[in-house]
């Protein structure tokens, strides 16, 4: 994750000080790229603790096509609360805890102009299998027709797969990149997605490429960013992904089971660990930072 730290350092040193939607203010740079070879380990940040269980929970929530943050609450995850319960969104929410037509609903249930419901992710997996040289293996969460139908328009807006021989790579474009809180989380989430899809199509996960558009440090995150930059990174951990999982459908079924068991009172942490966990994960202590809404 040294390239992440380099971008964080560059944003602090060279960024443009800007007003933003949240009113907090940011220091931003534009158009950065990170590349992670998954053969070198799992790209988890080590200069602070990564909340990997939350990474797993949110990815499964997306894959299930859910918008119900109450499911995340059952798993002890509250990262969507600031948006799903925001004053600006309450009147448009379809039910208490609705995050709107967000990532998962766009990935799994894009509504076409003619009313068809398109499962983008399932279609892309079909194309990977049948037409591996295709340049159309794209999933978009950015739907201009439904910007007002979500509590937070997609920050990580689209991703695309690429097959080279027996290897599968994934590139993700992120329009808005919170360098302190969001980006380390997003890197881990999409690396995990790559592992899972590669498992389903029986290819080797190769490289995750992360394109960062507006990459910014919020004004109240500057101290947290500087604290990270003072720390020496540890070696990358390894990912353990339940070998019984065959792909996305299994992941969604497991998610439903985990949520149901958690709602019956089981501790969600071990249930999420039974899906995926990091091995040999050395990290520095957590760094607190407030999410801008």
Secondary structure, 3 states (H helix, E strand, C coil): CHHHHHHHHHHHHHCEEECCCCCCCEEEEEEEEEEEEHHHCECCCCCCCCCHHHHHHHHHHHHCCCCEHHHHHHCCCCCCHHHHCCHHHHCCCCCCCECECCHHHHHHCEECCCCCEECHHHHHHHHHHHCCCCCCCEEECCCHHHHHHECCCCCEEEEEEEEECCEEEEEEEEEEEECCCHHHHHHHHHHHHHHHHHHHHCCEEEEEEEEEEEEEEEHHHHHHHHHHHCCCCCCCEEEEECCCCCCHHHHHHHHHHHHHHHHCCCCHHHHHHCCEEEECCCCCCCCCCCCCC
